[in-house]
Amino acid sequence: MSHSNQIILTEVGPRDGFQSVSELVPTNQKIDIIRGLVGAGLRQIQVASFVHPKWVPQMADAEDICKQLPKNDNVIYSGLALNNRGVERAIDANLQRIEVSISTSETHSKNNTNMTLEEAMENLKSMIKLAKGNGLEVRAGLQAVWGCVYDGFPPIDRIINLSKTILDLGINTLSLSDSTGMGNPYSIKETLKHILPHAGDVPIALHLHDTRGLGLANVVAAIDMGVNQFDSALGGIGGCPFIKGATGNIATEDTVNLFNELGLDTGIDIKNLAAISRSLVPVIGEKYFSGKLYKIN
């Protein structure tokens, strides 16, 4: 394996996980979860999305969350934005990092942002310029890289060209998302083979879903290609509400267990993490959890 022994996990449960939960999670409960995640060793946590509460009611308390984040110089808190207004809110909330992205699929782009791909790219450029101009780290990338339930599999030339355009904007990290969970180990490696040479020193982070049960197999494929940054969600909660059938993210507990088995360091205490997931069950119900190891003692 041509990988680094140090793995970087970004916990996306407080944002990507909760946005798919219909039951509103109280703000104080979200803060308790984030505090527990920090205590368990997570050093990168996506805490909110700055979107209109009409579309994602669960994120209506984004600013309140940011005001109450536990202070820790070793932790990077990030938020997601879909437009300049969202970036402005993240700036005002004093977050260190913003996450922005566009789809590789015209239909998904229109469903998710009401924009064509061309319009979405112009919007992305504007958000990145605004974020960089105000000192935010920028993690930018592509959604539905490994397939879309609406438009099928995007041509590799489109993925390459979109990635190169984004990289040329001077971002800190390039994120590639298997939003629908349609990727497999072979396609993961094939795509990375084309993108890695263009990324240069810019790290690539993968956002993988476990819709078809291949999430962790895809992690191993990416590790073989030298990728060491991944998103995961406690208990495997989450999934894009704008994609039919898109189930949860890869579970943080299961992912940490995989890395432990491979002898790779995450710095995360799996038992503490599992306890945090279990504490959520009475709040949102067990139906949202797809992870296998969140019940460990």
C-alpha positions, 0 to 999 in steps of 0.5 A: 500500500502506498499510503500514509500511516496517519489518517485524517477523518472529518466527522460530518454527522452534525451536518450531513447526518442530522440534515436527513433526520426529520426529528429536530435535534435540540441545539444543546444536544448537538453541542453535547454530541460535538463536545463528545466527538472532540473528546473522542479524538475527532480533529475535523468536524463539519458542524452545520450548513448555512442554508435557508431553514425552509429547505433544511429545517435541521440547520436553522440553528447554525449560528447558535451552534457555532457560538457554542462550539468547544474551544480547542486549538487542535480542532478544525470546525467547518460548515457547508455553503451553497451560495455567497450568502452562506459563505458570509454567514460562515465568515460571521460565525468565525469558522475556520473552513468552508465546504463548497461543491458542485455536482457532476450531474445536470439533473442533480445540480438542478434538484440540489441548487436549482442551477445548471452545471455552468451556473453552479460553476460560476457560483462556486468560483464566486464562493471560493473568491469570497471565502479566500478573501476573508481568510477561510480555508476552502475545501471544494469539490464534486458531488456524484463523482461515481454516478447519479441515480438521475443521469448515470455515470459522468464521463471521466473527461467531465470529472477531470475538467471540473477538478482541474478548474476547481484546483486552479482556484487555489483551494486547500483540499479537493473533495470527491463525493460518491453521493449515491454510493454507486462507486466500487473499488475498481471505479474508485481507483480508476477515477483517482488514477486520473485526478491525483496527477492534477492535484499535485500537493493539494490533498484529496478527501473522499466522501463515501456513502454506503448505499450498496454496501461498498463504502469500506471496500472503497476506502481500502481502494482509495488508501491503496491509491495514496488517499488518507482523508475521508469523511464519515458520520457517527453511526452511519447516519446521513444521506443527501435528501435531494437524491432518491435512495441515497442512504447513510455515510460510512460509519465513523466507528466502522471506519475507525475499526477498519483503520485499526485493523490495517494498523493505521492511526486515526487518534480516535477512541472507538468506544467513546465514539460508539457511546456518543452514537448510542446517546443519539438513539433516544433522540432520533430513533434507531432507523437512521443508524446504518453503522455496525459497531455503534453498539459496541461496549 
